[in-house]
Amino acid sequence: MAEALFSFEQFELNGIQGGYGLLEGYEKDISGGKGKQDHLFGMEDWEEFESLCSQYGVFQESLPEKRAQISKAQQQPLKSSCWTLDELQFDTVSPRIQPIQDSKKVEEPIHEPNREKPYPFSLSSLELLNNYGGGLKKLKAENSSNVSSEVNVEPQRLSTEEIMRVAGARYMEFSSQRGDDFALYRHPFGFALMGLSQEETKDVELVHLLLSAAEKVGCQQFEGASRLLTRCEWIASDTGNPVERVVFYFAKALREKIDRETGHSIKGNGRKDLMSLGLGTNLASIAFHQELPFSQVTQFTGIQAILEHVGSSGQIHLIDLAIRSGVRWTALMQALSEQDNSPVSRLKLTAVTTIDKKEVEETGKRLQSFAESLNLPFSFKVVFVAEMKDLKEEQLAVEEGEVVAVYAPVVLRSMISRPDHLDVLMRVIKKLSPSIMVVSEVEANHNSPSFVTRFIEALFFHSAIFDCLEVCMSDDTQIQNRLMTEAMLFGEGIRNMIAAEGEERIIRNVKMDVWRAFFSRFGMAEIEFSEVSLYQASLIVKQFSCASFCSVEKDGKCLIIEWKGTPIHSLSAWKFT
């Protein structure tokens, strides 16, 4: 039984009822004079960039000298609150999984949500941007090789994230040039754009504008940032190509950031609205979870791990901290009903929620009906608490003899800004002594107290997400759902992590190393996924047409689901020692 592989055939979700309306207010009217140019930079734009170059030296020293300068600079306070761009290396390739915070900061990263400071572009932020652009040299070499060996083959278009990497590297190269008056009148990207198509060149220039605006916001030069954002808004569109759509939402977030910083009254979404992002059962949310591989890989692989740990028990108690439609549990129910050697005498499912109790109750009714069709003894309970800090062990009603499994799908991150809530939840779970706790989270660093670092990380992460959406939801029947997903799920998430600060900033993804350090405080040990679970994950990926772009990698004992090499989600299993 422990090594049984359950069937993960596509479950029909279209019968799930939920609010769904037409896409309103998201399509941009592009007929009102919005046009395209051969280049986005005219002579009038150079005054916006002149200030960016006025403080930077030419990058011409040797690499060892540069490293010595970086080491020295890190020991001295910065003289400017803006980016210092002359201490950069362009050949460094960042590792595939690289935590942004050092080990000393990982100790208690979740318990310091209010450390935000003014937004200087520090050396660490610049090195981060440089790392993201580090693949440019390799990329150019590969493109050059492809051109020489396949002269008659049309070159493959760069991915959205590759466009961002080119733009980031070129932005730094441009910003590091000083003393050459003619540099202001030359194309800012020089030879780096040779070989790019006209559309790719325009995309790179658009991202360059966005990075310039972000720099000025970081330096609190809001008037200059506003002028650059106006240019971004004129070109970008929420219905354009993936680069234009990414820039559209980040420019919108920067605009709100400026309004907040300059005293304009901005009312963001409520905490419960942001916590429910991605939890809905409307058609757009269902399409997103069906068409993109990440959700199904984490769900069914996680359920396989739970099945292996509790499947041989007669009394099973499942606790779900974000049940959504609950469709994942139908797979476990089916597997339990088909086993002969260890029949289940009682299966309980408790859904803990702080939002929409009525909708969760409807999910319970559907699961109850499904269990009855399998002749499986099943009971469902909703534990509703206004705040997670109000959760009590008694509410979960774990009885003697029950084997407990806890499932936490992309929910713990919503409590990082309120560490007392997260602590209460973890203490309650520990008292239950679960056989296994499965945790799925976004594998990204969006919790930096530095605005600049957070902006760069979020920009590259969402570039990969929007690239994935473009590939997986390109069918004409899915475009409307994709637009709604981008606007309502990712657009609002970008807005919160870029424009908000303090406890109001709820979207705070952290990487696996941070979660490991946090869980260790509660005496939790990581469990390795079985070969069957790993096979399950790879099998699910292969069911998607985009399988060649999606991969499942191991980071220690946890799994990392990637899109074209960019980590997107983590899946880990834990037990209390």
PyMOL commands that set and color helices and strands:
alter all, ss='L'
color gray80, all
select helices_A, chain A and resi 43-53+63-74+103-106+123-149+160-175+181-185+190-193+198-218+222-235+242-261+271-275+283-291+293-310+328-338+357-373+388-390+393-396+412-415+419-432+451-472+479-499+502-504+512-520+531-542+547-549
alter helices_A, ss='H'
color red, helices_A
select strands_A, chain A and resi 315-320+346-353+378-384+403-409+436-442+524-527+550-555+558-563+566-576
alter strands_A, ss='S'
color yellow, strands_A
deselect
rebuild
show_as cartoon
